[in-house]
Amino acid sequence: MFNYFPEDEQFYVDITGSEQRGRLVHKVYVAFNRDLRLFVEERLMSPTLAREEIQRINDAVFRSIVEVVADVFVAGGAQVVASRIAASAAATAEAALKSFRDKRSLFSLSMRRGVPTIVVFRGTTIRWRWGDVADLVHDLGQGIYFSSSDEVAAMYAKLKREGADTQIVLIAELTQQELGKVLDLTEGAMGRRWDEYIRPIMEKNGKNWFVNENYYERTLLPFLDMLGAQVDDFDTIIGHEYIRGGKQYKFRRGTKVHDKVVMEAQESLLKDMP
Protein backbone atom coordinates (compact mmCIF):
# COMPACT_ATOMS: atom_id res chain seq x y z
CA MET A 1 0.00 0.00 0.00
CA PHE A 2 1.20 3.52 -0.64
CA ASN A 3 0.00 7.08 -1.18
CA TYR A 4 1.31 9.70 -3.52
CA PHE A 5 2.55 12.98 -2.14
CA PRO A 6 0.29 16.01 -2.64
CA GLU A 7 0.52 17.49 -6.16
CA ASP A 8 -0.63 20.96 -5.10
CA GLU A 9 2.30 23.40 -5.14
CA GLN A 10 0.65 25.62 -2.54
CA PHE A 11 0.80 22.78 0.00
CA TYR A 12 4.61 22.93 -0.08
CA VAL A 13 4.72 26.71 -0.08
CA ASP A 14 2.54 26.75 3.04
CA ILE A 15 4.45 24.13 5.05
CA THR A 16 7.87 25.57 4.19
CA GLY A 17 6.83 29.18 4.66
CA SER A 18 8.68 30.20 1.52
CA GLU A 19 7.41 30.47 -2.04
CA GLN A 20 10.81 29.78 -3.63
CA ARG A 21 11.69 26.88 -1.34
CA GLY A 22 8.16 25.51 -1.59
CA ARG A 23 8.33 25.40 -5.39
CA LEU A 24 11.64 23.54 -5.30
CA VAL A 25 10.43 21.01 -2.74
CA HIS A 26 7.24 20.56 -4.75
CA LYS A 27 9.29 19.60 -7.83
CA VAL A 28 11.18 16.97 -5.86
CA TYR A 29 8.15 15.21 -4.40
CA VAL A 30 6.04 15.41 -7.54
CA ALA A 31 8.96 13.90 -9.48
CA PHE A 32 9.04 11.07 -6.94
CA ASN A 33 5.29 10.55 -7.52
CA ARG A 34 5.84 10.27 -11.27
CA ASP A 35 8.54 7.66 -10.89
CA LEU A 36 6.37 5.63 -8.53
CA ARG A 37 3.54 5.80 -11.03
CA LEU A 38 5.90 4.67 -13.78
CA PHE A 39 7.23 1.67 -11.86
CA VAL A 40 4.17 0.60 -9.85
CA GLU A 41 1.30 1.31 -12.24
CA GLU A 42 2.98 0.91 -15.63
CA ARG A 43 5.62 -1.70 -14.85
CA LEU A 44 3.68 -3.46 -12.05
CA MET A 45 6.57 -3.32 -9.58
CA SER A 46 5.91 -3.52 -5.84
CA PRO A 47 6.09 -0.18 -3.98
CA THR A 48 9.11 -1.39 -1.98
CA LEU A 49 11.03 -2.40 -5.10
CA ALA A 50 9.93 0.77 -6.84
CA ARG A 51 11.41 2.93 -4.08
CA GLU A 52 14.64 0.92 -4.20
CA GLU A 53 14.80 1.35 -7.99
CA ILE A 54 14.24 5.10 -7.73
CA GLN A 55 17.06 5.35 -5.21
CA ARG A 56 19.32 3.22 -7.40
CA ILE A 57 18.70 5.41 -10.45
CA ASN A 58 19.25 8.66 -8.57
CA ASP A 59 21.86 7.53 -6.07
CA ALA A 60 24.86 9.34 -7.50
CA VAL A 61 23.21 12.73 -8.01
CA PHE A 62 20.13 12.90 -5.78
CA ARG A 63 20.99 10.56 -2.93
CA SER A 64 20.21 13.07 -0.20
CA ILE A 65 16.89 13.98 -1.81
CA VAL A 66 15.82 10.38 -2.38
CA GLU A 67 16.73 9.36 1.16
CA VAL A 68 14.60 12.17 2.54
CA VAL A 69 11.74 11.23 0.24
CA ALA A 70 11.92 7.54 1.11
CA ASP A 71 12.10 8.36 4.82
CA VAL A 72 9.08 10.64 4.66
CA PHE A 73 7.17 8.19 2.50
CA VAL A 74 7.10 5.48 5.18
CA ALA A 75 6.53 7.83 8.14
CA GLY A 76 2.74 7.49 8.00
CA GLY A 77 0.01 9.96 8.81
CA ALA A 78 -0.70 13.17 6.91
CA GLN A 79 0.40 15.45 9.75
CA VAL A 80 3.59 13.50 10.36
CA VAL A 81 4.43 13.51 6.68
CA ALA A 82 3.83 17.26 6.41
CA SER A 83 6.02 17.98 9.41
CA ARG A 84 8.83 15.76 8.12
CA ILE A 85 8.70 17.45 4.70
CA ALA A 86 8.82 20.85 6.38
CA ALA A 87 11.73 19.83 8.62
CA SER A 88 13.78 18.58 5.67
CA ALA A 89 12.73 21.34 3.26
CA ALA A 90 15.90 23.42 3.59
CA ALA A 91 18.19 20.46 2.84
CA THR A 92 15.96 19.26 0.00
CA ALA A 93 15.80 22.70 -1.62
CA GLU A 94 19.56 23.19 -1.31
CA ALA A 95 20.21 19.79 -2.90
CA ALA A 96 17.84 20.68 -5.72
CA LEU A 97 19.54 24.02 -6.30
CA LYS A 98 22.98 22.41 -6.31
CA SER A 99 21.81 19.93 -8.92
CA PHE A 100 20.45 22.71 -11.10
CA ARG A 101 23.71 24.64 -10.79
CA ASP A 102 25.74 21.57 -11.67
CA LYS A 103 23.47 20.93 -14.69
CA ARG A 104 22.83 17.39 -13.58
CA SER A 105 20.11 15.11 -14.90
CA LEU A 106 16.49 15.86 -14.20
CA PHE A 107 15.06 14.60 -10.93
CA SER A 108 13.39 11.45 -12.15
CA LEU A 109 13.39 8.80 -14.82
CA SER A 110 9.84 9.67 -15.86
CA MET A 111 10.78 13.35 -16.29
CA ARG A 112 13.90 12.47 -18.27
CA ARG A 113 11.80 10.32 -20.58
CA GLY A 114 9.76 13.41 -21.45
CA VAL A 115 12.79 15.49 -22.45
CA PRO A 116 14.06 14.89 -26.01
CA THR A 117 17.66 13.75 -25.96
CA ILE A 118 20.29 13.58 -28.67
CA VAL A 119 22.64 10.58 -28.69
CA VAL A 120 25.91 11.02 -30.60
CA PHE A 121 28.83 8.68 -31.30
CA ARG A 122 32.55 9.17 -31.93
CA GLY A 123 34.49 6.44 -33.69
CA THR A 124 38.15 6.62 -32.79
CA THR A 125 40.90 4.72 -30.99
CA ILE A 126 42.28 4.74 -27.47
CA ARG A 127 45.29 6.73 -28.65
CA TRP A 128 43.33 9.34 -30.65
CA ARG A 129 40.04 9.43 -28.74
CA TRP A 130 39.92 13.25 -28.49
CA GLY A 131 41.56 14.08 -31.81
CA ASP A 132 44.38 16.45 -32.60
CA VAL A 133 43.84 19.93 -31.12
CA ALA A 134 46.23 21.43 -33.67
CA ASP A 135 44.25 20.11 -36.65
CA LEU A 136 42.56 23.25 -37.99
CA VAL A 137 41.18 21.78 -41.21
CA HIS A 138 37.89 19.94 -40.95
CA ASP A 139 34.40 19.97 -42.48
CA LEU A 140 32.78 22.34 -40.00
CA GLY A 141 35.84 23.94 -38.46
CA GLN A 142 37.98 23.09 -35.46
CA GLY A 143 36.37 21.12 -32.66
CA ILE A 144 35.50 17.61 -31.56
CA TYR A 145 33.31 15.62 -33.95
CA PHE A 146 30.56 13.10 -33.26
CA SER A 147 28.10 11.30 -35.55
CA SER A 148 24.39 10.67 -35.23
CA SER A 149 25.05 7.09 -36.38
CA ASP A 150 26.85 4.39 -34.41
CA GLU A 151 27.54 2.55 -37.66
CA VAL A 152 29.26 5.57 -39.18
CA ALA A 153 31.23 6.02 -35.95
CA ALA A 154 32.39 2.40 -36.17
CA MET A 155 33.59 3.07 -39.75
CA TYR A 156 35.69 5.99 -38.53
CA ALA A 157 37.15 3.84 -35.75
CA LYS A 158 38.41 1.40 -38.39
CA LEU A 159 39.82 4.22 -40.52
CA LYS A 160 41.78 5.68 -37.60
CA ARG A 161 43.21 2.41 -36.31
CA GLU A 162 47.00 2.28 -36.29
CA GLY A 163 48.88 -0.91 -35.50
CA ALA A 164 47.67 -2.47 -32.28
CA ASP A 165 45.68 0.62 -31.23
CA THR A 166 42.23 -0.35 -29.91
CA GLN A 167 39.14 0.80 -31.79
CA ILE A 168 36.43 2.40 -29.65
CA VAL A 169 33.08 4.13 -30.13
CA LEU A 170 32.42 6.85 -27.58
CA ILE A 171 28.83 7.77 -26.71
CA ALA A 172 27.33 10.99 -25.34
CA GLU A 173 23.75 12.01 -24.58
CA LEU A 174 22.65 15.64 -24.64
CA THR A 175 19.48 17.69 -24.51
CA GLN A 176 18.73 20.32 -27.11
CA GLN A 177 19.33 23.06 -24.52
CA GLU A 178 22.81 21.73 -23.77
CA LEU A 179 23.93 22.24 -27.37
CA GLY A 180 24.26 25.98 -26.72
CA LYS A 181 24.17 28.26 -29.76
CA VAL A 182 23.47 25.95 -32.70
CA LEU A 183 23.88 26.20 -36.46
CA ASP A 184 21.87 23.33 -37.95
CA LEU A 185 22.53 22.86 -41.66
CA THR A 186 20.36 19.73 -41.84
CA GLU A 187 16.86 20.85 -40.80
CA GLY A 188 14.52 23.81 -40.62
CA ALA A 189 14.83 27.12 -42.43
CA MET A 190 18.63 27.16 -42.18
CA GLY A 191 18.84 23.63 -43.52
CA ARG A 192 16.74 24.60 -46.52
CA ARG A 193 18.88 27.68 -47.08
CA TRP A 194 22.04 25.58 -47.00
CA ASP A 195 20.56 23.03 -49.43
CA GLU A 196 19.73 25.82 -51.87
CA TYR A 197 23.24 27.24 -51.50
CA ILE A 198 25.04 23.98 -52.25
CA ARG A 199 22.66 22.70 -54.96
CA PRO A 200 24.74 24.14 -57.86
CA ILE A 201 27.90 22.69 -56.33
CA MET A 202 26.31 19.26 -55.91
CA GLU A 203 24.94 19.33 -59.47
CA LYS A 204 28.38 20.13 -60.84
CA ASN A 205 30.62 17.97 -58.61
CA GLY A 206 28.33 15.46 -56.90
CA LYS A 207 28.62 14.37 -53.28
CA ASN A 208 32.29 13.52 -53.76
CA TRP A 209 33.01 17.23 -53.48
CA PHE A 210 32.45 16.85 -49.72
CA VAL A 211 34.89 13.96 -49.32
CA ASN A 212 37.64 16.54 -49.13
CA GLU A 213 37.48 18.31 -45.77
CA ASN A 214 39.08 21.41 -47.26
CA TYR A 215 36.30 21.68 -49.83
CA TYR A 216 33.55 21.21 -47.22
CA GLU A 217 34.99 23.98 -45.07
CA ARG A 218 35.69 26.19 -48.10
CA THR A 219 32.00 25.86 -49.02
CA LEU A 220 30.81 26.58 -45.47
CA LEU A 221 32.88 29.70 -44.81
CA PRO A 222 31.43 31.82 -47.66
CA PHE A 223 27.95 30.68 -46.64
CA LEU A 224 28.55 31.93 -43.11
CA ASP A 225 30.06 35.14 -44.45
CA MET A 226 26.85 35.68 -46.39
CA LEU A 227 24.98 35.35 -43.09
CA GLY A 228 27.35 37.75 -41.36
CA ALA A 229 28.61 34.94 -39.12
CA GLN A 230 31.77 32.95 -38.40
CA VAL A 231 32.40 29.33 -37.44
CA ASP A 232 33.32 30.23 -33.87
CA ASP A 233 30.05 32.07 -33.34
CA PHE A 234 28.41 28.69 -32.68
CA ASP A 235 28.88 26.18 -29.85
CA THR A 236 27.49 23.36 -32.00
CA ILE A 237 27.36 23.01 -35.77
CA ILE A 238 25.32 20.18 -37.28
CA GLY A 239 26.00 19.17 -40.86
CA HIS A 240 25.27 16.30 -43.21
CA GLU A 241 27.81 13.50 -43.52
CA TYR A 242 27.28 13.31 -47.26
CA ILE A 243 29.41 10.26 -48.02
CA ARG A 244 28.88 7.83 -45.13
CA GLY A 245 25.43 8.99 -44.05
CA GLY A 246 23.86 10.51 -40.96
CA LYS A 247 24.69 13.84 -39.38
CA GLN A 248 27.94 15.12 -37.93
CA TYR A 249 28.02 17.25 -34.81
CA LYS A 250 30.95 19.62 -34.26
CA PHE A 251 31.36 20.90 -30.69
CA ARG A 252 33.61 23.93 -30.36
CA ARG A 253 36.40 23.63 -27.81
CA GLY A 254 36.17 25.88 -24.77
CA THR A 255 32.36 25.65 -24.58
CA LYS A 256 30.09 24.03 -22.00
CA VAL A 257 28.73 21.58 -24.55
CA HIS A 258 32.27 20.47 -25.47
CA ASP A 259 33.08 19.83 -21.82
CA LYS A 260 29.79 17.97 -21.32
CA VAL A 261 30.21 15.75 -24.34
CA VAL A 262 33.79 14.87 -23.38
CA MET A 263 32.68 14.01 -19.83
CA GLU A 264 29.83 11.83 -21.14
CA ALA A 265 32.10 10.13 -23.65
CA GLN A 266 34.77 9.50 -21.00
CA GLU A 267 32.16 7.89 -18.74
CA SER A 268 30.94 5.67 -21.60
CA LEU A 269 34.53 4.55 -22.19
CA LEU A 270 35.11 3.73 -18.53
CA LYS A 271 31.90 1.69 -18.37
CA ASP A 272 33.06 -0.49 -21.24
CA MET A 273 36.55 -1.07 -19.90
CA PRO A 274 37.15 -4.31 -17.98
N, C-alpha and C positions, 0 to 999 in steps of 0.2 A: 504494500500500500504506500502511496506517496501523494503529496500535494504539490502543485506548482506554486512558485512564489508569486505575489501580486504583480500584475502587469501595469498597474496604474503608476505613472511616474510621480504623481503628487504624493502617493503613500511614502515614497523614499525621501522626497523633499521635506515632508512633515516630520518624519522620525529622525532625520539627520539635522534638521534645523538650518539647512543651507541648500539653496537652489542649485548651485554648481555641484556641490558634493552629492546631493540627492540624484541629480541627473546621471552622474558617473556610476554611482552605486546601482541605480536602476538598470543601466546598460549591462552591468555584470550579472545581475540576478536574472534578468530577462534572457540573456544569452544562455545561462545555465538551463533555464526552462526549455529553450529551443533544442538544446542538445539532448535533454531528457526525452523530449517529444520524439526526436529523431530516432534515438536508440530504443526506447520503450514501446512507442506506438507504431513506428514504421518498421523497426528491425526486430521487434518482439523480444527484447532483452529484459532481464529482470532489473528492477530499480537498483538493486545493490551492484550488479555487474555494470549497469549503465553509469553509475557514479564513479566506479573504478575506472571505466574506460575514459570518461571525461577527464579524470585526473591524469590518466596516463597520457592522453593527447596533449594536455596543457601543462604537463609537469615542469618542463624546462622554463617556460616563459611566465605562466600564471599560477605557479604552485601556491603562493601565498593566498591568492584569490580563491582558488579551488578548495583549499583546505578550509578557509572560512566558510565558503558556501556549503561544503559537505557537512561541516560541524553544525551550522545553523539548521541545515535540512533535517537532521535527525533529532533536533532539540525538542520538538513537540510543543503544541500549544501556540495559538496565534500571538498571544501577548509575549510569550517567551521568545518566539522567533523574532518579533519586532524589536524587542530589547537587545537581542544578540546582534541583529543587523545594525542597529544604531550604535552599539558599543564598538563594533568592528568597522564602522563606516569610514573613519579617517584612514585606517590602514588599507582598506579596499580601494578607496578613491586614490590614494597615493600610488598604489601598485598599478592602477589603471592609467594614471597620468604618466608614470614612468614607462609603461609599455607603449603609450602613444608617442612619447618623446623618442623612444628607441626605434620607432617604426617597426614594431614586432607584428606578428600575425594577429588577425582579428581574434576576439575572445573565444569564439566557439567554432566547432566544425561546421555546424549548420549555417552560421553566418559566412564562413569562408566559402561554403559551397555556392552562396548567392552572389559572390563577387567574381566577375570574369577574370581569369588568370591567363597569362601567356607563358607557355613552356618553350624554352629555347635550348638548343644543343650545340656543343662545340666539339668537333672532331679534331683531335690533336694527338700528341704523345706526351709521355711523362716529362721528357726533356723540354718540349716546346709548348707546354700547356697554356701559357699566357701570351705567347707570340713574342715578336721582337719589337721592343719599344722604339727602336731607331728606324723601323721600316715605315717610311712616310708614304709609300705608293700603295694604294689599295683602292678597291672599287668606290667606296663611299668616304674615303679619307682615313686618317689615322685613328685607331681605336682598337677595341677588342671585338671580334666578330663571332656571332652565333647564327645558327640556322633554325628555321621553323621545323625542319625535318630531321629526325634521327637517322634516317637512311642517308641523307646527304652528308650529315656530320660524320657518319661511319666511312663514307667515301674519302672525305678529307683526312681522316685519321690514317687511312692507308697511303694516301699521297704523301703525307708528311713523315711516314716512318723511315727511320735511318738505322741500319744495322739491327742491333738487338733492342732498340728503343721500343717501349711498350705502347701500343695504341690504346687510346682512351676516348670516351665520349662523355664530356662534362654536361651537366644538366642544371638549368636554373629556372625558377618560377617567379614571375613578376605580375603585379597588377598594372593596369593601364596607367594609373596615377604615378606609379614608381618609375615610369619611363622618362619622366621629366618633360622637357620641351622636345616635341617629336616632329620630324619630317617624314611623312609616310608617302612614298612614291608608288605604293601598290594599291591603295584604295582611296575612295572619296574623291573630292574635287581636285586635290593635289595629284592624286594618282592618275586621274583623267588628263590633267594638264601635262603631266610627265609623258603619258602615252602619246599624246598629240605631238609633243616636242620631239620624241625619238622616232616617230613613225617614218619620216623620210630616211633616217639613218638605217633603220631596220630594213626598209624596202630596198635600199641600195646595197647594204653589206650583210644583211641577215643577222641572226643571233650571235654568230661567231665574232662579230665586232666586240661583244662584251666578254669574250674569253680573256682578252688582254686587259689587265687591271688598269693600265695607263689609259686605255681608250675609254673605259667606263668612267674613270674619274675626270678625264678630259671632256666627256660629254656632260657630266654632272655640274662641273664648275661654271660653265657659261649659263646653264639653266638657273643656278642659284644667283648668279650675277644679274640675270634678268629679273629675278624676284627681289633684288636688293639685299641678298643674304649671303652668308658664308657657311662653309662646312661646320666651323666651330660654334656657330650660333645655336646648334642643336645638341641636346644630350644624347638623343637616339635618332638614328636615321634607319629607315626600313626600306629596302630595295628588293627588286626581283633578283633571284639567282637564275639568270636566263638559260644557262647551259644545263645545270644539274637539277633544277627544279626547286620549288619552295621559295621562301623569303629569306633574306639575310638581314640580321640586325647588327648595326654598328653602334657600340656604346663608347662615347668619348671619354678618354681618360681624365681623371680629376673631377668626375661628377659623382653624385650620389648613386645614380643607377649603375655606373661602372663598378663602384665599390660593392654594391648589393649583389650584382651578378657574379662578381668574383667570389664573394663570400658563399653564395649559394652553390656555385660550381665546386668550390673547395670542399664544402660539406658533402656534396654528392660523390666526390672522389674518395673522401675518407670512408664513407659508408661502404663503398665497393671494395676497399682494400682489405685483405685478410688480416 
